[in-house]
Amino acid sequence: METAWLDRLRDGRIVVLDGATGGELRRRGVDLSGEVWSALAARDHRDVLREIHADYIRAGADIITTNTFSSSRYVLESAGLGHQFAEINRQAVAAAVAARTDVAERPVAIAGSISCFPPRFDPTRYPSREAERDAYRELAVLLAEEGVDLLALEMIQDIEHGALALDAALETGLPVCLGLSARSSGDGLTAYDDPAQLFEPLLRPLLERSPSVVAIMHTPVDVVGEALAAVVAAGWERPLGAYPELDTEPGLGAATGAMTSPIELATAAAGWVDAGVRLLGGCCGAGPEHIAALAAIRDHGR
Ligand SMILES: [Zn+2]
């Protein structure tokens, strides 16, 4: 298991994560699904997916993330693809492993992505609590067996679903990066997808489960600082990460407007480093050029 990234984080050094996968697939001509979003790329466009991973490694990423954000069993079942669960997820890991084998000239870790993405983007379509828990466990175990180095919980923003996914990830014994998503409502932070749910009350019950890293991700750039401060205020003293959304993907919320340039992201990231962040990357809207700008902070300071 590749653990250099975690040693670096614990030493207070910067570690660079990759950028978006779904948006990059679309940018390279792959249609995403209204039911399972990017999940079928591992089956139908494996060469494109492998090249995206390779481009992030060439740009300087220390960690690349598997395209398994929207491929839990209940999501695939909603599109009649439950029987392909193992094949799709194994191929997603294989694409990342192949990219690392092909182009990595330094230690590169592979993060297995797990989210609480609801079937067809519709939160009313979650399965029973037991089926949901079993699906997170099934995906976490598959990712561990296929050889990922850590698990990345992504877009976690509630206890109801987020704690099930986090517990399943932690049960594997792999290091876990807990990725939380927030937005600003004007008078405080809320869950990214639910402006009626405040962000701060989610933190303690999730942080006390002791993931290896807590990252603010898929969160607008101008909200990241406030969300990081809330994590610290909730008592978190271990490694912190930030990989914001630079432009919202259709189907994952309203458009945020203009893209953030690599230089603008690096400028914001330098401020987060000053606030204690050591894991840097990008989410929706971030491409290899953004990751290269973050790798420059790691390699040359600013
Ligand atoms: Zn995102």
Boltz pocket constraint, residues with backbone or C-beta under 6 A from the ligand:
constraints:
  - pocket:
      binder: B
      contacts: [[A, 218], [A, 244], [A, 245], [A, 283], [A, 284]]
      max_distance: 6.0
